[in-house]
Amino acid sequence: MSNKASGFSFIKLALASLSAGMAVLVVSLPLIWLGSKVTPWLGLIIGLAAIVGIVAAVGFVSNRMVERAAAHIREERDASAPGPLDNR
């Protein structure tokens, strides 16, 4: 099966996953900065939560894209598979 038939691209997967992680980082950096102004421990806790959020966002986006591509491939395979009445 060709790559164009499934619509899946590893480059799209990598860019989407890294973009999701970058979005979490962009949102969390001001929070880390503000938290570190209050106390360094608060900045550290927010930073650790941001790392968990980045990993979760990357995992969520990549899993969703791979599942969507797998479902598309399954649909194509099932559509092209001969049915039980096609063997006559």
Sine and cosine of phi, psi and omega as CSV:
sin_phi,cos_phi,sin_psi,cos_psi,sin_omega,cos_omega
0.00,0.00,0.75,-0.67,-0.03,-1.00
-0.98,0.22,0.32,-0.95,-0.02,-1.00
-0.93,0.36,-0.55,0.83,-0.01,-1.00
-0.94,0.34,-0.50,0.87,-0.02,-1.00
-0.91,0.41,-0.61,0.79,-0.03,-1.00
-1.00,0.07,-0.33,0.94,-0.02,-1.00
0.97,0.24,0.16,0.99,-0.04,-1.00
-0.99,-0.11,0.65,-0.76,0.04,-1.00
-0.63,-0.78,0.76,-0.65,0.03,-1.00
-0.91,0.41,-0.50,0.86,0.03,-1.00
-0.93,0.37,-0.68,0.73,0.06,-1.00
-0.89,0.46,-0.64,0.77,0.02,-1.00
-0.88,0.47,-0.73,0.68,-0.01,-1.00
-0.91,0.42,-0.69,0.72,-0.02,-1.00
-0.92,0.39,-0.66,0.75,0.01,-1.00
-0.92,0.39,-0.66,0.75,0.00,-1.00
-0.91,0.42,-0.72,0.69,0.00,-1.00
-0.93,0.37,-0.54,0.84,0.07,-1.00
-0.91,0.41,-0.62,0.79,0.05,-1.00
-0.91,0.42,-0.68,0.74,0.06,-1.00
-0.90,0.43,-0.62,0.78,0.02,-1.00
-0.92,0.38,-0.60,0.80,0.04,-1.00
-0.89,0.45,-0.67,0.74,0.05,-1.00
-0.90,0.43,-0.64,0.77,0.01,-1.00
-0.90,0.43,-0.68,0.73,0.00,-1.00
-0.89,0.45,-0.63,0.78,0.03,-1.00
-0.95,0.32,-0.60,0.80,-0.11,-0.99
-0.99,0.15,-0.41,0.91,-0.04,-1.00
-0.87,0.49,-0.71,0.70,0.07,-1.00
-0.89,0.45,-0.57,0.82,0.04,-1.00
-0.92,0.40,-0.64,0.77,0.05,-1.00
-0.90,0.44,-0.69,0.72,-0.01,-1.00
-0.89,0.46,-0.72,0.69,0.03,-1.00
-0.91,0.42,-0.64,0.77,0.02,-1.00
-0.91,0.42,-0.59,0.81,0.01,-1.00
-0.95,0.30,-0.37,0.93,0.09,-1.00
-0.94,0.35,-0.56,0.83,0.01,-1.00
-0.95,0.30,-0.84,0.54,0.06,-1.00
-0.39,-0.92,0.57,-0.82,-0.01,-1.00
-0.87,0.48,-0.54,0.84,0.00,-1.00
-0.91,0.41,-0.60,0.80,0.04,-1.00
-0.91,0.42,-0.65,0.76,0.07,-1.00
-0.88,0.47,-0.63,0.78,0.03,-1.00
-0.91,0.41,-0.69,0.72,0.00,-1.00
-0.90,0.44,-0.68,0.73,0.03,-1.00
-0.91,0.42,-0.62,0.78,0.03,-1.00
-0.90,0.45,-0.67,0.75,0.04,-1.00
-0.92,0.40,-0.63,0.78,0.07,-1.00
-0.90,0.43,-0.58,0.81,0.04,-1.00
-0.91,0.42,-0.63,0.77,0.04,-1.00
-0.89,0.46,-0.69,0.72,0.05,-1.00
-0.89,0.46,-0.65,0.76,0.03,-1.00
-0.90,0.43,-0.62,0.78,0.03,-1.00
-0.90,0.43,-0.73,0.69,0.00,-1.00
-0.89,0.46,-0.66,0.75,0.01,-1.00
-0.91,0.42,-0.66,0.75,-0.01,-1.00
-0.91,0.41,-0.69,0.73,0.02,-1.00
-0.90,0.44,-0.70,0.72,0.01,-1.00
-0.90,0.43,-0.67,0.74,-0.01,-1.00
-0.90,0.45,-0.74,0.67,-0.05,-1.00
-0.92,0.40,-0.70,0.71,-0.03,-1.00
-0.92,0.38,-0.65,0.76,0.02,-1.00
-0.90,0.44,-0.66,0.75,0.00,-1.00
-0.91,0.42,-0.66,0.75,0.00,-1.00
-0.92,0.39,-0.67,0.75,-0.01,-1.00
-0.92,0.38,-0.66,0.75,0.04,-1.00
-0.90,0.44,-0.63,0.77,0.03,-1.00
-0.90,0.43,-0.67,0.75,0.03,-1.00
-0.92,0.38,-0.62,0.78,0.02,-1.00
-0.91,0.41,-0.65,0.76,0.03,-1.00
-0.90,0.44,-0.64,0.77,0.03,-1.00
-0.89,0.45,-0.68,0.74,0.01,-1.00
-0.92,0.40,-0.66,0.75,0.04,-1.00
-0.88,0.48,-0.66,0.75,0.02,-1.00
-0.89,0.45,-0.68,0.74,0.02,-1.00
-0.91,0.43,-0.65,0.76,-0.01,-1.00
-0.92,0.40,-0.68,0.73,-0.01,-1.00
-0.93,0.37,-0.55,0.84,0.01,-1.00
-0.94,0.33,-0.54,0.84,-0.03,-1.00
-1.00,-0.02,-0.17,0.99,-0.01,-1.00
-0.96,0.27,0.66,-0.75,0.03,-1.00
-0.94,0.35,0.62,-0.79,0.03,-1.00
-0.99,0.13,0.09,-1.00,-0.02,-1.00
-0.93,0.37,-0.38,0.93,0.00,-1.00
-1.00,-0.07,-0.02,1.00,-0.06,-1.00
-0.99,0.13,-0.11,0.99,-0.07,-1.00
-1.00,-0.04,0.25,0.97,0.00,-1.00
-0.97,0.25,0.00,0.00,0.00,0.00
